[in-house]
């Protein structure tokens, strides 16, 4: 049923992602599926561009790819069944784009308990749930 699972990860808080990774690992094993870890880097603001090194975006991407490789190794998922990708842009937009590109059957992501501000502004998880073309499992932290 779930052959292709996407797990967005915030590398600034990998502990938050652990329940989603564990859930994806179990589902991928149950359904003989694959898991793709995704990290989304924010765009460097134009007003900061002159103050950062010319290869700043590339350095960030490389650091994120290395960190995702570590998370993948520690996930307990067979190496042949897990991959990772780093994208740059708006968080929920890039999650939805990656899900479409890989034809994901399921997006598994964690979310904090909702605060009052997220009821009015919406959260990234909320946007993904509303606009994803596949099933979304939100694991509460």
N, C-alpha and C positions, 0 to 999 in steps of 0.2 A: 504494500500500500504506500509506504513512504520510502521510495528508492533514492531520492535526492533531497538531502536535508541541509538547509543553510542555517548557520549559527553566527549571528553578528556579535562581535566582542569589542568591548571598550578596553583597550590595553592599559588604560590608566587605573582600571579597577577589575583585574582579572578574577578576584574572588567572587565578584558579582556574577561572572559568567559561568562559574563552576557548576551550578545546578543545571543550566541550559546544556552545557557540554555533556554532563552525565546523562541527562534525558536523551539527548541526541545519540549518544553512544549506545544506550539501551535500545532505542528505536531502530538504529541502523543495524544492530546485531539481530534484532527480531525480524526485520524485513529484508535483511541482506542488502542494505542500502549504503550509500556513501554520504559523507559529511563534508561540507565546505565551511571553513572558518573565514569570517570576513571582518576586517577592520577598516573603518572609514576615517581617513585623515581629513581634517578641515582644510579649506583653501587658505593660503596665506593672504591676509588682507593686503590690498594694494598699498595702503599707507605704511605698512611695515616692510614691504619688499626691499626697499633700499637699505634697511638696517640689518638684514639677514644675509648670510653668505649666498652666493649665486646658486650653489648646489643644495640649498637648505631643504627643498622639497624632496630631492633624491635621497638625502641623508635620512630624513624622516621615514621615507618609504622603506629604505633598507633596514632601519632599526625596527620598524613595525613587522617586516617580513621575518626578521630573525626572531622577534618575540613570538610571533604566531607559530613559527616552527617549533619553538620550545613548548608552547601550549599544546600543539598537536602531538608532540612526543609524549607529553605527560597525560594525555587524555585517556589512554587505555584503548584507543581505537586502532585497529590494524593499520599500518602505514599505507597499505594499498587502498584503503577505504576512506582516507582523510586527505583533504587538500586545503590550501589556504590562499587567500587573495587579499590584496590591499587596494582600496579604491580611494579616490579623493573627491570631495564634494560635500553636499548636504547629506546628513546621516540617513534619514528615512528614504530620501530619494535614491541614494546609492544602494541601500538594502533592497529596495524594490527592483531596481535595475539589475542587480546581480541575481536576484531570484528569477527574474524573467530570462536573463541570459543563460542561466544554467538549467532552466525549466524545473525549478524546485517544486517538490510536492509538499514541502513543509518548511516553515521558518520557525525555529525554536529560539526564543530570546528571553532574557530576564528583564524584570522591571522592578523598580522600587515600589513600595506601597504608595498609592497616589496621595499627593499632597493637595492642598486646596488650590494651589496655583495651576496644577496640571488639569484640574477640572475645567478651568477657563481657557488655558493656553494650549492644552494638549501636549502629549509627550511623544517622543520618537516611537515608542512601542504602540501608542495609540494610533499614530498615523499609519504605521505598518499594518496593524490590525484592520483599519478601515479600508486601505487601498490595495492590499496584497491580492493577487489573483490566485493564490494558493492558500492552504490552511496555515494558520499561525497559532503556535502554542506559546503562551506567555507564562513563564515560570516565575512566580513571585519570590522575592528575596526577603 
